[in-house]
Amino acid sequence: MIYAIATTDQQLAHRFSKAELFTFYNQQQEVIAVDKNPALASPGCTGKRLLIDLLHKRGCDVVIVRKIGEKTLAKLLHAGFKVEQGNTRHSYQELLTAADLHKNALTSPEQGVKSKMENCGKH
């Protein structure tokens, strides 16, 4: 099982798409990779596609987020990722343990934040 945590300033990022980095962990809670968020360099739909491509490339199974948009959550779920919501006050170990136990699973797009602007459509 590979976990990805959206991180900014060495903690869980407040917003998934705006995270500085994605830190990947194995089931033993060891860091296996750290990548810059490709969505920051390519705004809009293209950036989100690049981000999903990165998660697939790293063999990610579970994505840990704090806040995520409804449409982005739908894209992750449709792409086959499990999504867990975490708390910015928790350590990486706490986030990974909670994700492993499926304590805060996001299983439907409606659990995401409704978009006020951008519309990427269905890709």
C-alpha positions as CSV (number, residue, x, y, z in Angstrom):
1,M,0.0,0.0,0.0
2,I,1.4,3.4,-1.0
3,Y,0.2,6.6,0.6
4,A,0.5,10.1,-0.7
5,I,0.2,13.1,1.6
6,A,-0.3,16.6,0.1
7,T,2.2,18.7,2.1
8,T,3.1,22.3,2.6
9,D,5.6,23.6,5.1
10,Q,6.2,20.0,6.3
11,Q,2.6,19.4,7.3
12,L,-0.7,18.3,5.7
13,A,-1.6,21.0,3.2
14,H,-4.8,22.9,3.7
15,R,-5.8,22.6,0.1
16,F,-5.0,19.5,-2.0
17,S,-4.4,21.3,-5.4
18,K,-2.2,24.0,-3.8
19,A,0.1,21.6,-1.9
20,E,3.8,22.4,-2.4
21,L,4.8,18.7,-2.4
22,F,3.5,15.2,-2.4
23,T,5.2,12.9,0.0
24,F,4.9,9.2,-0.6
25,Y,5.0,6.6,2.1
26,N,5.0,2.8,2.2
27,Q,3.0,0.7,4.6
28,Q,5.9,0.8,7.1
29,Q,5.5,4.6,7.2
30,E,8.8,5.2,5.5
31,V,9.2,8.0,2.9
32,I,9.8,6.5,-0.5
33,A,9.5,9.6,-2.7
34,V,8.9,13.4,-2.5
35,D,7.7,15.2,-5.6
36,K,6.9,18.8,-6.3
37,N,3.2,19.4,-7.1
38,P,3.0,19.5,-10.9
39,A,-0.4,21.3,-10.7
40,L,1.4,24.4,-9.4
41,A,3.3,24.8,-12.7
42,S,0.3,24.1,-14.9
43,P,-2.9,25.7,-13.7
44,G,-6.4,24.4,-14.3
45,C,-7.3,21.1,-15.7
46,T,-3.9,20.3,-17.2
47,G,-2.2,20.6,-13.8
48,K,-4.8,18.3,-12.2
49,R,-4.2,15.7,-14.9
50,L,-0.5,15.9,-14.3
51,L,-1.0,15.4,-10.6
52,I,-3.2,12.3,-11.1
53,D,-0.5,11.0,-13.5
54,L,2.1,11.5,-10.8
55,L,0.0,9.6,-8.3
56,H,-0.3,6.7,-10.8
57,K,3.4,6.8,-11.6
58,R,4.3,6.4,-7.9
59,G,1.9,3.5,-7.5
60,C,-0.2,5.4,-5.0
61,D,-3.2,3.7,-3.5
62,V,-4.4,6.2,-0.9
63,V,-4.3,10.0,-1.0
64,I,-4.5,11.9,2.2
65,V,-5.9,15.4,2.0
66,R,-7.3,18.1,4.3
67,K,-9.6,20.0,1.9
68,I,-10.3,19.0,-1.7
69,G,-12.7,20.3,-4.3
70,E,-15.7,18.3,-5.3
71,K,-14.5,17.9,-8.9
72,T,-11.0,17.0,-8.0
73,L,-12.2,14.5,-5.5
74,A,-14.4,13.0,-8.3
75,K,-11.4,12.7,-10.5
76,L,-9.3,10.9,-7.9
77,L,-12.1,8.5,-7.0
78,H,-12.8,7.8,-10.7
79,A,-9.1,7.2,-11.2
80,G,-9.3,4.4,-8.6
81,F,-7.6,6.2,-5.6
82,K,-8.9,5.9,-2.1
83,V,-9.1,9.3,-0.4
84,E,-8.8,10.0,3.3
85,Q,-9.3,13.3,5.0
86,G,-6.7,14.3,7.6
87,N,-6.2,17.0,10.2
88,T,-3.4,19.6,9.8
89,R,-2.6,19.2,13.5
90,H,-1.7,15.5,13.2
91,S,1.7,14.1,12.6
92,Y,2.5,12.1,9.5
93,Q,2.4,8.9,11.6
94,E,-1.1,9.8,12.9
95,L,-2.3,10.6,9.4
96,L,-1.0,7.3,8.0
97,T,-2.4,5.3,10.9
98,A,-5.8,6.8,10.5
99,A,-5.7,6.3,6.7
100,D,-4.8,2.7,7.2
101,L,-7.8,2.2,9.4
102,H,-10.1,4.1,6.9
103,K,-11.2,6.5,9.7
104,N,-12.1,9.4,7.5
105,A,-12.7,8.0,4.0
106,L,-14.0,10.3,1.4
107,T,-16.1,8.1,-0.9
108,S,-18.3,10.4,-2.9
109,P,-17.6,13.7,-4.7
110,E,-20.2,15.5,-2.7
111,Q,-17.9,15.3,0.3
112,G,-15.6,17.7,-1.4
113,V,-15.8,21.5,-1.4
114,K,-18.2,22.9,-4.1
115,S,-16.4,24.8,-6.9
116,K,-17.2,28.5,-7.4
117,M,-15.1,29.0,-10.5
118,E,-13.1,26.6,-12.7
119,N,-14.8,23.9,-14.7
120,C,-12.7,21.1,-16.0
121,G,-15.6,19.1,-17.3
122,K,-15.3,15.3,-17.4
123,H,-11.9,14.1,-18.5
